[in-house]
């Protein structure tokens, strides 16, 4: 194992992440695909928040560009990290899904008691694979096709759930993704990625997937621990031996390295060590939308990003993540419409005002 080559302060780590997350709004961020890749996916449980998350990083905000990239099949919407809907770039999606599938969460007894058995899920998967072959179906149409194929009317209730708990394992195994909205009524549709998305190559092995996903995460939210990565991906549900093995392989290959951040041994991409050792300043204020990756990447439980005494204002009831004021890599306040509540009195008022004008425009 390669020893620690860089020692850092948290203040510098957090500022470094700002540029990695494109908060400096470089020209290339005009393409939503660049933003989604840089952030290792953008949560899209609320579609407008995903559009705003991309727009917040573009030199000129263009929320419609996200819809265009989905229609062009450069971005895909599916259940990904933490079981929530995300926008992923088509090339990188299979790797993230493969790691989610590797956890086999649907085989746990509690999951089967709450939803369906493994045997029933296998029937659902086989039926969905057949029904979605070259087809785009609404949730209702897919549910009917599965029930008819499986011969179990009792499955209909699980399949109709708006939360999609029974469909998530199918998404993680590459059996379905969201399709275009149904014409006329804007209903959700599903289809098969291998028949809908150009260049879809199927899911890699978990070991090969880890070589893609772990560096992608560290490139935006590093330096970070194995635990932070696992919480971001699947709320700590990865198999521990496999998780350690993935990180060990990347260390042995020299793709990642250990760094010291105020006494913590964390991981970073080897290619980022030079920039971590010479962090560029970033003092701009940013108003970011609800469910932004700035918060979700490290998680609301990270007190370096979200002050512990302010967590309740950011992570709210029913899983709602507030729009936040980002300053020097930390959550420095929350906002709602025109009202901004600052936690940090050092945040420059002119920066907040400039962001308000940008949003209004």
C-alpha positions as CSV (number, residue, x, y, z in Angstrom):
1,X,0.0,0.0,0.0
2,X,1.2,3.5,-0.9
3,X,1.6,5.7,2.2
4,X,0.2,9.2,2.7
5,X,1.7,11.7,0.3
6,X,-0.5,14.7,1.0
7,X,-1.6,16.3,4.3
8,X,-4.4,18.8,4.2
9,X,-6.8,20.9,6.3
10,X,-10.5,20.5,6.0
11,X,-10.9,24.1,4.9
12,X,-8.8,23.4,1.8
13,X,-10.6,20.1,1.1
14,X,-13.9,21.8,1.0
15,X,-12.8,24.6,-1.2
16,X,-11.2,22.1,-3.6
17,X,-14.5,20.2,-3.9
18,X,-16.2,23.4,-5.0
19,X,-14.3,23.4,-8.3
20,X,-14.6,19.7,-8.7
21,X,-18.4,20.1,-8.4
22,X,-18.3,22.8,-11.1
23,X,-19.5,25.6,-8.8
24,X,-17.0,27.9,-10.5
25,X,-19.2,27.5,-13.7
26,X,-16.7,26.7,-16.3
27,X,-17.7,27.0,-20.0
28,X,-17.8,23.2,-20.4
29,X,-20.6,23.0,-17.8
30,X,-23.0,24.4,-20.4
31,X,-23.4,20.8,-21.5
32,X,-25.5,19.0,-18.8
33,X,-23.7,15.7,-19.6
34,X,-20.5,17.3,-18.3
35,X,-22.3,18.3,-15.1
36,X,-23.9,15.0,-14.5
37,X,-20.6,13.1,-15.0
38,X,-18.7,15.5,-12.7
39,X,-21.2,14.9,-9.9
40,X,-21.4,11.1,-10.4
41,X,-25.1,11.6,-11.1
42,X,-27.8,14.1,-10.2
43,X,-30.7,13.2,-7.9
44,X,-33.9,13.5,-9.9
45,X,-36.6,12.5,-7.4
46,X,-37.9,16.0,-8.1
47,X,-37.3,16.6,-11.8
48,X,-37.2,20.4,-11.5
49,X,-34.5,20.2,-8.8
50,X,-32.3,18.1,-11.1
51,X,-32.7,20.8,-13.8
52,X,-31.9,23.5,-11.3
53,X,-28.8,21.6,-10.0
54,X,-27.4,21.5,-13.5
55,X,-28.4,25.2,-14.2
56,X,-26.6,26.3,-11.0
57,X,-23.3,25.1,-12.5
58,X,-23.8,26.4,-16.0
59,X,-22.3,29.7,-17.1
60,X,-25.7,30.7,-18.4
61,X,-28.5,28.8,-16.7
62,X,-30.4,26.6,-19.2
63,X,-32.8,24.2,-17.4
64,X,-34.2,23.0,-20.7
65,X,-30.8,21.6,-21.7
66,X,-31.4,18.7,-19.3
67,X,-34.7,17.7,-20.9
68,X,-33.0,17.9,-24.3
69,X,-30.1,15.6,-23.1
70,X,-32.7,13.1,-21.9
71,X,-34.6,13.2,-25.2
72,X,-31.3,12.8,-27.0
73,X,-30.7,9.7,-24.9
74,X,-27.3,11.1,-23.6
75,X,-28.7,11.1,-20.1
76,X,-30.9,8.4,-18.5
77,X,-33.3,8.5,-15.6
78,X,-33.3,5.5,-13.3
79,X,-33.2,4.4,-9.7
80,X,-29.5,4.6,-8.6
81,X,-27.6,5.8,-5.5
82,X,-29.5,5.2,-2.2
83,X,-32.5,3.8,-4.2
84,X,-33.5,7.3,-5.4
85,X,-34.2,8.5,-8.9
86,X,-31.1,10.0,-10.6
87,X,-30.0,11.3,-13.9
88,X,-26.9,9.4,-15.0
89,X,-24.8,9.6,-18.2
90,X,-25.5,6.6,-20.3
91,X,-21.9,5.6,-20.5
92,X,-21.4,5.6,-16.7
93,X,-24.8,4.2,-15.6
94,X,-24.0,0.5,-15.9
95,X,-21.1,0.7,-13.5
96,X,-23.1,2.4,-10.8
97,X,-26.0,0.0,-11.2
98,X,-23.7,-3.0,-11.0
99,X,-22.5,-1.9,-7.6
100,X,-26.0,-1.4,-6.4
101,X,-27.0,-4.8,-7.6
102,X,-24.0,-6.4,-5.9
103,X,-25.5,-5.5,-2.5
104,X,-28.5,-7.8,-3.2
105,X,-30.6,-5.9,-0.8
106,X,-33.8,-7.5,-2.1
107,X,-32.6,-10.9,-0.8
108,X,-32.8,-9.7,2.8
109,X,-35.6,-11.2,4.9
110,X,-37.0,-7.8,5.9
111,X,-37.3,-6.7,2.3
112,X,-39.0,-9.9,1.2
113,X,-41.5,-9.7,4.1
114,X,-42.3,-6.1,3.2
115,X,-42.5,-6.5,-0.6
116,X,-42.2,-9.8,-2.5
117,X,-40.1,-13.0,-2.3
118,X,-37.0,-13.6,-4.3
119,X,-39.0,-16.1,-6.4
120,X,-41.7,-13.6,-7.1
121,X,-39.1,-11.0,-8.0
122,X,-37.6,-13.4,-10.5
123,X,-41.0,-13.8,-12.1
124,X,-41.4,-10.0,-12.2
125,X,-38.0,-9.5,-13.8
126,X,-38.6,-12.2,-16.5
127,X,-42.0,-10.7,-17.3
128,X,-40.7,-7.1,-17.5
129,X,-37.7,-8.2,-19.7
130,X,-40.1,-9.7,-22.2
131,X,-42.7,-6.9,-22.1
132,X,-40.2,-4.1,-22.5
133,X,-38.3,-5.7,-25.4
134,X,-38.2,-2.8,-27.8
135,X,-41.3,-1.3,-26.1
136,X,-42.1,1.8,-24.0
137,X,-44.9,1.1,-21.4
138,X,-46.5,3.2,-18.8
139,X,-46.4,2.0,-15.2
140,X,-50.0,0.7,-15.5
141,X,-49.3,-1.1,-18.8
142,X,-46.1,-2.7,-17.4
143,X,-47.9,-3.8,-14.2
144,X,-50.7,-5.5,-16.2
145,X,-48.1,-7.2,-18.5
146,X,-46.2,-8.5,-15.5
147,X,-49.3,-9.7,-13.6
148,X,-50.6,-11.5,-16.8
149,X,-47.2,-13.2,-17.4
150,X,-46.6,-14.2,-13.7
151,X,-50.2,-15.2,-13.1
152,X,-50.3,-13.5,-9.7
153,X,-52.9,-10.7,-9.4
154,X,-51.5,-9.9,-5.9
155,X,-48.4,-8.4,-7.4
156,X,-50.4,-5.5,-8.9
157,X,-50.4,-3.5,-5.6
158,X,-46.6,-3.6,-5.3
159,X,-46.1,-2.8,-8.9
160,X,-48.4,0.2,-8.8
161,X,-46.6,1.9,-6.0
162,X,-45.2,5.3,-6.9
163,X,-42.1,4.6,-4.9
164,X,-41.2,1.7,-7.2
165,X,-39.7,-0.5,-4.5
166,X,-40.3,-3.7,-6.4
167,X,-39.0,-2.2,-9.7
168,X,-35.7,-0.8,-8.2
169,X,-33.9,-4.2,-8.2
170,X,-34.8,-4.6,-11.8
171,X,-33.3,-1.2,-12.6
172,X,-30.1,-2.1,-10.6
173,X,-29.8,-5.3,-12.7
174,X,-30.1,-3.3,-15.9
175,X,-33.5,-4.7,-16.8
176,X,-35.4,-1.3,-17.1
177,X,-35.0,2.4,-17.0
178,X,-37.3,5.4,-17.3
179,X,-38.5,6.0,-20.9
180,X,-39.8,9.3,-22.4
181,X,-42.9,10.7,-20.7
182,X,-46.2,9.4,-22.2
183,X,-47.4,11.8,-24.9
184,X,-50.4,13.9,-23.9
185,X,-50.7,13.0,-20.2
186,X,-47.0,13.1,-19.1
187,X,-47.2,9.8,-17.4
188,X,-44.1,7.9,-16.4
189,X,-42.9,5.2,-18.8
190,X,-40.4,2.4,-18.6
191,X,-38.3,0.6,-21.2
192,X,-35.3,-1.6,-21.5
193,X,-31.9,0.1,-21.7
194,X,-30.4,-2.3,-24.1
195,X,-33.1,-1.6,-26.7
196,X,-33.5,2.1,-26.0
197,X,-30.1,3.6,-25.2
198,X,-27.4,3.9,-27.8
199,X,-24.2,2.0,-26.9
200,X,-25.6,0.3,-23.8
201,X,-23.1,-2.5,-23.1
202,X,-24.7,-4.2,-20.2
203,X,-23.5,-4.3,-16.6
204,X,-19.8,-4.9,-15.8
205,X,-18.7,-7.1,-12.9
206,X,-18.7,-5.4,-9.5
207,X,-14.9,-5.4,-9.5
208,X,-14.8,-3.6,-12.8
209,X,-17.6,-1.3,-11.8
210,X,-15.8,-0.3,-8.6
211,X,-12.8,0.9,-10.7
212,X,-15.1,3.4,-12.4
213,X,-17.5,4.4,-9.6
214,X,-15.2,4.9,-6.7
215,X,-12.8,7.3,-8.5
216,X,-15.9,9.1,-9.9
217,X,-17.1,9.7,-6.4
218,X,-13.7,10.7,-5.1
219,X,-13.3,13.1,-8.0
220,X,-16.2,15.1,-6.7
221,X,-16.5,14.4,-3.0
222,X,-13.0,13.3,-2.0
223,X,-10.9,13.0,-0.1
224,X,-13.4,10.6,1.6
225,X,-13.6,7.4,3.6
226,X,-14.9,4.0,2.5
227,X,-17.9,4.6,4.8
228,X,-18.7,7.9,3.2
229,X,-18.7,6.3,-0.3
230,X,-20.9,3.4,0.9
231,X,-23.4,5.7,2.6
232,X,-23.6,7.8,-0.7
233,X,-24.1,4.7,-2.8
234,X,-26.4,2.5,-0.8
235,X,-26.7,3.8,2.7
236,X,-24.0,1.5,4.1
237,X,-25.5,-1.7,2.7
238,X,-22.5,-2.9,0.6
239,X,-20.9,-6.1,1.7
240,X,-18.0,-5.0,3.8
241,X,-15.4,-7.5,2.5
242,X,-16.3,-6.6,-1.1
243,X,-16.0,-2.9,-0.3
244,X,-12.6,-3.2,1.3
245,X,-11.5,-5.4,-1.7
246,X,-12.5,-2.7,-4.2
247,X,-10.6,0.0,-2.4
248,X,-7.6,-2.3,-1.9
249,X,-7.4,-3.1,-5.6
250,X,-7.5,0.6,-6.5
251,X,-4.7,1.4,-4.0
252,X,-2.6,-1.5,-5.3
253,X,-3.0,-0.2,-8.9
254,X,-2.1,3.3,-7.9
255,X,-5.5,4.7,-9.0
256,X,-6.2,6.1,-5.6
257,X,-4.0,7.1,-2.7
258,X,-4.4,7.8,1.0
259,X,-4.2,11.4,2.2
260,X,-4.2,12.9,5.7
261,X,-6.9,15.4,6.5
262,X,-6.3,16.8,10.0
263,X,-5.4,13.3,11.3
264,X,-8.0,11.3,9.3
265,X,-6.7,8.8,6.7
266,X,-8.9,9.3,3.7
267,X,-8.8,8.4,0.0
268,X,-8.4,10.5,-3.1
269,X,-7.7,9.9,-6.8
270,X,-4.0,9.7,-7.5
271,X,-4.5,12.1,-10.4
272,X,-5.9,14.7,-7.9
273,X,-2.9,14.8,-5.5
274,X,-1.2,17.7,-7.2
275,X,-4.3,19.9,-7.2
276,X,-5.0,18.9,-3.6
277,X,-1.5,20.0,-2.6
278,X,-2.1,23.4,-4.2
279,X,-5.7,24.3,-3.8
280,X,-7.0,27.2,-5.8
281,X,-9.1,29.7,-3.7
282,X,-12.9,29.8,-4.3
283,X,-14.8,32.5,-2.4
284,X,-18.0,32.7,-4.5
285,X,-21.5,32.3,-2.9
286,X,-23.8,29.9,-4.5
287,X,-27.6,29.3,-4.0
288,X,-28.2,25.7,-4.7
289,X,-31.5,23.9,-5.1
290,X,-33.2,21.3,-3.0
291,X,-31.6,17.9,-3.1
292,X,-28.3,19.2,-4.5
293,X,-25.3,16.9,-4.8
294,X,-23.2,19.5,-2.8
295,X,-25.1,18.1,0.2
296,X,-26.0,14.6,-0.9
297,X,-22.5,13.6,-2.0
298,X,-20.9,13.8,1.5
299,X,-24.3,13.4,3.2
300,X,-26.2,15.6,5.6
301,X,-24.5,13.8,8.5
302,X,-21.1,15.2,7.6
303,X,-20.6,18.1,10.1
304,X,-17.8,19.6,8.0
305,X,-20.3,20.3,5.3
306,X,-23.5,20.7,7.2
307,X,-23.0,22.2,10.7
308,X,-24.4,19.7,13.2
309,X,-26.5,22.3,14.9
310,X,-28.1,23.2,11.6
311,X,-28.7,19.8,10.2
312,X,-32.5,19.9,11.0
313,X,-32.8,23.0,8.8
314,X,-31.2,21.2,5.9
315,X,-32.4,17.6,6.3
316,X,-36.1,18.0,7.0
317,X,-39.2,15.8,7.4
318,X,-40.1,13.2,4.8
319,X,-36.6,13.2,3.4
320,X,-36.7,16.7,2.1
321,X,-33.3,18.4,1.6
322,X,-33.6,22.1,1.7
323,X,-32.1,24.5,-0.9
324,X,-28.8,25.7,0.6
325,X,-26.4,28.6,0.5
326,X,-22.9,27.2,-0.3
327,X,-19.9,29.2,0.7
328,X,-16.3,28.0,0.9
329,X,-17.4,24.4,0.6
330,X,-19.9,24.5,3.5
331,X,-23.6,24.9,3.9
332,X,-23.8,28.5,5.2
333,X,-27.6,28.9,5.1
334,X,-30.8,27.9,3.5
335,X,-33.2,29.7,1.3
336,X,-36.8,29.5,0.1
337,X,-37.9,31.8,-2.8
338,X,-36.6,35.2,-2.0
339,X,-36.0,34.5,1.7
340,X,-32.4,33.6,2.7
341,X,-31.5,32.5,6.2
342,X,-27.7,32.6,6.8
343,X,-25.9,30.5,9.4
344,X,-22.6,32.3,8.8
345,X,-22.3,36.1,9.1
346,X,-19.1,36.1,7.0
347,X,-21.1,35.3,3.9
348,X,-20.8,38.4,1.6
349,X,-24.2,40.0,1.1
350,X,-23.2,41.0,-2.4
351,X,-22.6,37.4,-3.3
352,X,-26.1,36.4,-2.1
353,X,-27.7,39.3,-4.0
354,X,-25.9,38.3,-7.2
355,X,-27.2,34.8,-6.9
356,X,-30.7,36.1,-6.3
357,X,-30.5,38.2,-9.5
358,X,-29.3,35.2,-11.4
359,X,-32.2,33.0,-10.2
360,X,-34.7,35.8,-11.0
361,X,-33.3,36.0,-14.6
